[in-house]
Amino acid sequence: MILVDEPLWPARGRLWSHLVSDLSYAELHAFAEMLGAPRRAFDRDHYDIPENRFRSALWLGATLLPSRELAFRLRAAGLRRPKHLA
């Protein structure tokens, strides 16, 4: 399942969301491609997507979750890659 959190993370003059999969990186990359997110937006285990793509992610079927739940689901799926292991 593709999961996204609210665009609350400020960087480079914008707000950003995290886009993850709790199934596989292949599912995540395929969804990000449909969304039009560049591969350079992939950061270890998630895509950073700008707020202007947030509604499109929901329209394409991403499930909105709070950030903590998103991180929990990523860890539970064994797909979390902490910075020190990246």
OpenMM code with the backbone's topology and positions (N, CA, C; nanometers):
from openmm import Vec3, app, unit

residues = "MET ILE LEU VAL ASP GLU PRO LEU TRP PRO ALA ARG GLY ARG LEU TRP SER HIS LEU VAL SER ASP LEU SER TYR ALA GLU LEU HIS ALA PHE ALA GLU MET LEU GLY ALA PRO ARG ARG ALA PHE ASP ARG ASP HIS TYR ASP ILE PRO GLU ASN ARG PHE ARG SER ALA LEU TRP LEU GLY ALA THR LEU LEU PRO SER ARG GLU LEU ALA PHE ARG LEU ARG ALA ALA GLY LEU ARG ARG PRO LYS HIS LEU ALA".split()
positions = [
    Vec3(0.0859, -0.1171, 0.0000),
    Vec3(0.0000, 0.0000, 0.0000),
    Vec3(0.0906, 0.1235, 0.0000),
    Vec3(0.0509, 0.2256, -0.0736),
    Vec3(0.1242, 0.3514, -0.0768),
    Vec3(0.0663, 0.4440, 0.0292),
    Vec3(0.1544, 0.5039, 0.1072),
    Vec3(0.1165, 0.5892, 0.2190),
    Vec3(0.1800, 0.7261, 0.2029),
    Vec3(0.1117, 0.8293, 0.2499),
    Vec3(0.1637, 0.9660, 0.2429),
    Vec3(0.1226, 1.0406, 0.3698),
    Vec3(0.2091, 1.1313, 0.4145),
    Vec3(0.1716, 1.2172, 0.5268),
    Vec3(0.1430, 1.3580, 0.4754),
    Vec3(0.0867, 1.4402, 0.5612),
    Vec3(0.0532, 1.5782, 0.5252),
    Vec3(0.1803, 1.6549, 0.4870),
    Vec3(0.1707, 1.7507, 0.3970),
    Vec3(0.2874, 1.8331, 0.3633),
    Vec3(0.3156, 1.9359, 0.4729),
    Vec3(0.3923, 1.8940, 0.5720),
    Vec3(0.4222, 1.9776, 0.6887),
    Vec3(0.5706, 2.0056, 0.7058),
    Vec3(0.6548, 1.9477, 0.6209),
    Vec3(0.7997, 1.9524, 0.6392),
    Vec3(0.8593, 2.0623, 0.5522),
    Vec3(0.9074, 2.1716, 0.6125),
    Vec3(0.9605, 2.2837, 0.5340),
    Vec3(1.1033, 2.2572, 0.4833),
    Vec3(1.1256, 2.2926, 0.3573),
    Vec3(1.2596, 2.2875, 0.2972),
    Vec3(1.2542, 2.3608, 0.1641),
    Vec3(1.3590, 2.4342, 0.1351),
    Vec3(1.3718, 2.5047, 0.0079),
    Vec3(1.2489, 2.5892, -0.0277),
    Vec3(1.1927, 2.6562, 0.0731),
    Vec3(1.0806, 2.7459, 0.0506),
    Vec3(0.9472, 2.6792, 0.0229),
    Vec3(0.9357, 2.5499, 0.0516),
    Vec3(0.8112, 2.4750, 0.0279),
    Vec3(0.7814, 2.3869, 0.1480),
    Vec3(0.6627, 2.3290, 0.1450),
    Vec3(0.6275, 2.2237, 0.2399),
    Vec3(0.6294, 2.0908, 0.1655),
    Vec3(0.6720, 1.9854, 0.2342),
    Vec3(0.6912, 1.8547, 0.1708),
    Vec3(0.6198, 1.7450, 0.2486),
    Vec3(0.5825, 1.6401, 0.1756),
    Vec3(0.5253, 1.5171, 0.2309),
    Vec3(0.6238, 1.4032, 0.2092),
    Vec3(0.6027, 1.2962, 0.2842),
    Vec3(0.6787, 1.1733, 0.2643),
    Vec3(0.5864, 1.0710, 0.1994),
    Vec3(0.6357, 1.0059, 0.0975),
    Vec3(0.5615, 0.9031, 0.0255),
    Vec3(0.6353, 0.7716, 0.0441),
    Vec3(0.5670, 0.6694, 0.0956),
    Vec3(0.6306, 0.5400, 0.1229),
    Vec3(0.5399, 0.4261, 0.0771),
    Vec3(0.5974, 0.3071, 0.0739),
    Vec3(0.5213, 0.1845, 0.0520),
    Vec3(0.5439, 0.0943, 0.1718),
    Vec3(0.4409, 0.0247, 0.2129),
    Vec3(0.4587, -0.0759, 0.3183),
    Vec3(0.4635, -0.2159, 0.2577),
    Vec3(0.4843, -0.2207, 0.1244),
    Vec3(0.4941, -0.3480, 0.0534),
    Vec3(0.6335, -0.3683, -0.0069),
    Vec3(0.6772, -0.2711, -0.0893),
    Vec3(0.8068, -0.2871, -0.1563),
    Vec3(0.8546, -0.1549, -0.2148),
    Vec3(0.9857, -0.1486, -0.2391),
    Vec3(1.0404, -0.0309, -0.3064),
    Vec3(0.9954, -0.0281, -0.4523),
    Vec3(0.9749, -0.1445, -0.5124),
    Vec3(0.9265, -0.1497, -0.6514),
    Vec3(0.7899, -0.0820, -0.6618),
    Vec3(0.7001, -0.1110, -0.5678),
    Vec3(0.5689, -0.0471, -0.5669),
    Vec3(0.5843, 0.1040, -0.5503),
    Vec3(0.6730, 0.1443, -0.4605),
    Vec3(0.6949, 0.2869, -0.4353),
    Vec3(0.7480, 0.3580, -0.5592),
    Vec3(0.8475, 0.3001, -0.6248),
    Vec3(0.9046, 0.3637, -0.7439),
    Vec3(0.8020, 0.3725, -0.8568),
    Vec3(0.7216, 0.2689, -0.8743),
    Vec3(0.6182, 0.2707, -0.9788),
    Vec3(0.5160, 0.3803, -0.9517),
    Vec3(0.4745, 0.3943, -0.8266),
    Vec3(0.3771, 0.4974, -0.7909),
    Vec3(0.4370, 0.6359, -0.8104),
    Vec3(0.5606, 0.6534, -0.7658),
    Vec3(0.6271, 0.7836, -0.7800),
    Vec3(0.6391, 0.8227, -0.9266),
    Vec3(0.6650, 0.7252, -1.0121),
    Vec3(0.6726, 0.7528, -1.1553),
    Vec3(0.5368, 0.7994, -1.2079),
    Vec3(0.4291, 0.7322, -1.1675),
    Vec3(0.2940, 0.7755, -1.2081),
    Vec3(0.2648, 0.9169, -1.1599),
    Vec3(0.3150, 0.9486, -1.0424),
    Vec3(0.2940, 1.0800, -0.9819),
    Vec3(0.3793, 1.1885, -1.0493),
    Vec3(0.4835, 1.1458, -1.1194),
    Vec3(0.5728, 1.2413, -1.1832),
    Vec3(0.6850, 1.2885, -1.0926),
    Vec3(0.7101, 1.2145, -0.9848),
    Vec3(0.8187, 1.2495, -0.8930),
    Vec3(0.9507, 1.2009, -0.9520),
    Vec3(1.0505, 1.2869, -0.9581),
    Vec3(1.1795, 1.2443, -1.0128),
    Vec3(1.2503, 1.1464, -0.9193),
    Vec3(1.3307, 1.0591, -0.9739),
    Vec3(1.4012, 0.9591, -0.8939),
    Vec3(1.4932, 1.0255, -0.7902),
    Vec3(1.5415, 1.1459, -0.8211),
    Vec3(1.6289, 1.2156, -0.7251),
    Vec3(1.5537, 1.2538, -0.5968),
    Vec3(1.4196, 1.2471, -0.5992),
    Vec3(1.3393, 1.2762, -0.4805),
    Vec3(1.3354, 1.1570, -0.3840),
    Vec3(1.3911, 1.0425, -0.4260),
    Vec3(1.3958, 0.9238, -0.3401),
    Vec3(1.5086, 0.9410, -0.2388),
    Vec3(1.4763, 0.9244, -0.1114),
    Vec3(1.5732, 0.9424, -0.0039),
    Vec3(1.5716, 0.8204, 0.0874),
    Vec3(1.6582, 0.7230, 0.0608),
    Vec3(1.6770, 0.5997, 0.1386),
    Vec3(1.5574, 0.5049, 0.1361),
    Vec3(1.4396, 0.5514, 0.1795),
    Vec3(1.3236, 0.4627, 0.1920),
    Vec3(1.1922, 0.5340, 0.1615),
    Vec3(1.2011, 0.6574, 0.1148),
    Vec3(1.0803, 0.7356, 0.0866),
    Vec3(1.1092, 0.8387, -0.0226),
    Vec3(1.0025, 0.8913, -0.0780),
    Vec3(1.0122, 1.0054, -0.1677),
    Vec3(0.9675, 1.1287, -0.0916),
    Vec3(1.0383, 1.2376, -0.1125),
    Vec3(0.9929, 1.3678, -0.0654),
    Vec3(0.9135, 1.4291, -0.1804),
    Vec3(0.7874, 1.4583, -0.1543),
    Vec3(0.7051, 1.5184, -0.2601),
    Vec3(0.6559, 1.6559, -0.2135),
    Vec3(0.6607, 1.7540, -0.3036),
    Vec3(0.6174, 1.8889, -0.2665),
    Vec3(0.4660, 1.8950, -0.2496),
    Vec3(0.4229, 1.9940, -0.1744),
    Vec3(0.2798, 2.0066, -0.1443),
    Vec3(0.1927, 2.0146, -0.2692),
    Vec3(0.2453, 2.0637, -0.3806),
    Vec3(0.1624, 2.0725, -0.5015),
    Vec3(0.1372, 1.9351, -0.5647),
    Vec3(0.2044, 1.8290, -0.5201),
    Vec3(0.1769, 1.6928, -0.5698),
    Vec3(0.0998, 1.6088, -0.4683),
    Vec3(0.0761, 1.6646, -0.3518),
    Vec3(0.0097, 1.5916, -0.2440),
    Vec3(-0.1305, 1.5445, -0.2846),
    Vec3(-0.2130, 1.6336, -0.3355),
    Vec3(-0.3505, 1.5966, -0.3752),
    Vec3(-0.3504, 1.4934, -0.4882),
    Vec3(-0.2537, 1.5050, -0.5788),
    Vec3(-0.2427, 1.4060, -0.6867),
    Vec3(-0.2095, 1.2685, -0.6302),
    Vec3(-0.1236, 1.2638, -0.5288),
    Vec3(-0.0905, 1.1360, -0.4663),
    Vec3(-0.2159, 1.0720, -0.4067),
    Vec3(-0.2988, 1.1520, -0.3416),
    Vec3(-0.4241, 1.0995, -0.2866),
    Vec3(-0.5175, 1.0533, -0.3985),
    Vec3(-0.5266, 1.1319, -0.5038),
    Vec3(-0.6137, 1.0972, -0.6170),
    Vec3(-0.5699, 0.9658, -0.6813),
    Vec3(-0.4398, 0.9423, -0.6863),
    Vec3(-0.3877, 0.8181, -0.7449),
    Vec3(-0.4022, 0.6985, -0.6514),
    Vec3(-0.4428, 0.7232, -0.5263),
    Vec3(-0.4708, 0.6114, -0.4361),
    Vec3(-0.3858, 0.6010, -0.3112),
    Vec3(-0.2962, 0.6961, -0.2874),
    Vec3(-0.2168, 0.6919, -0.1643),
    Vec3(-0.3083, 0.7115, -0.0437),
    Vec3(-0.2751, 0.6456, 0.0645),
    Vec3(-0.3506, 0.6557, 0.1887),
    Vec3(-0.2843, 0.7577, 0.2802),
    Vec3(-0.3617, 0.8540, 0.3259),
    Vec3(-0.3119, 0.9575, 0.4151),
    Vec3(-0.3022, 0.9040, 0.5573),
    Vec3(-0.1832, 0.9200, 0.6170),
    Vec3(-0.1606, 0.8782, 0.7550),
    Vec3(-0.0808, 0.9850, 0.8279),
    Vec3(-0.0949, 0.9933, 0.9589),
    Vec3(-0.0054, 1.0809, 1.0355),
    Vec3(0.1389, 1.0323, 1.0203),
    Vec3(0.2330, 1.1230, 1.0326),
    Vec3(0.3747, 1.0906, 1.0135),
    Vec3(0.4214, 0.9757, 1.1009),
    Vec3(0.3806, 0.9741, 1.2264),
    Vec3(0.4231, 0.8665, 1.3177),
    Vec3(0.3723, 0.7305, 1.2716),
    Vec3(0.2491, 0.7253, 1.2259),
    Vec3(0.1923, 0.5987, 1.1778),
    Vec3(0.2626, 0.5545, 1.0496),
    Vec3(0.2929, 0.6501, 0.9638),
    Vec3(0.3642, 0.6199, 0.8401),
    Vec3(0.5004, 0.5573, 0.8733),
    Vec3(0.5744, 0.6164, 0.9651),
    Vec3(0.7053, 0.5640, 1.0054),
    Vec3(0.6910, 0.4256, 1.0700),
    Vec3(0.5882, 0.4073, 1.1528),
    Vec3(0.5638, 0.2779, 1.2158),
    Vec3(0.5395, 0.1701, 1.1103),
    Vec3(0.4555, 0.2001, 1.0117),
    Vec3(0.4226, 0.1030, 0.9059),
    Vec3(0.5450, 0.0694, 0.8221),
    Vec3(0.6289, 0.1684, 0.7973),
    Vec3(0.7517, 0.1465, 0.7209),
    Vec3(0.8459, 0.0529, 0.7975),
    Vec3(0.8614, 0.0766, 0.9271),
    Vec3(0.9452, -0.0112, 1.0104),
    Vec3(0.8862, -0.1519, 1.0189),
    Vec3(0.7557, -0.1614, 1.0391),
    Vec3(0.6892, -0.2914, 1.0516),
    Vec3(0.7046, -0.3746, 0.9239),
    Vec3(0.7122, -0.3079, 0.8098),
    Vec3(0.7285, -0.3775, 0.6819),
    Vec3(0.8740, -0.4157, 0.6553),
    Vec3(0.9658, -0.3701, 0.7430),
    Vec3(1.1069, -0.3994, 0.7242),
    Vec3(1.1714, -0.3161, 0.6152),
    Vec3(1.1087, -0.2040, 0.5789),
    Vec3(1.1590, -0.1205, 0.4701),
    Vec3(1.2244, 0.0086, 0.5165),
    Vec3(1.2330, 0.0301, 0.6469),
    Vec3(1.2941, 0.1537, 0.6991),
    Vec3(1.4455, 0.1439, 0.6851),
    Vec3(1.5066, 0.2484, 0.6305),
    Vec3(1.6519, 0.2550, 0.6175),
    Vec3(1.7013, 0.3781, 0.6901),
    Vec3(1.7438, 0.3633, 0.8162),
    Vec3(1.7934, 0.4793, 0.8912),
    Vec3(1.9154, 0.5420, 0.8241),
    Vec3(1.9385, 0.6698, 0.8524),
    Vec3(2.0501, 0.7414, 0.7910),
    Vec3(2.1836, 0.6709, 0.8105),
    Vec3(2.2077, 0.6196, 0.9303),
    Vec3(2.3380, 0.5570, 0.9572),
    Vec3(2.3598, 0.4278, 0.8785),
    Vec3(2.2530, 0.3709, 0.8200),
    Vec3(2.2653, 0.2489, 0.7414),
    Vec3(2.2506, 0.2741, 0.5909),
    Vec3(2.2231, 0.3962, 0.5535),
    Vec3(2.1937, 0.4269, 0.4132),
    Vec3(2.3100, 0.4124, 0.3241),
] * unit.nanometer
topology = app.Topology()
chain = topology.addChain("A")
for resn in residues:
    res = topology.addResidue(resn, chain)
    for name in ("N", "CA", "C"):
        topology.addAtom(name, app.Element.getBySymbol(name[0]), res)
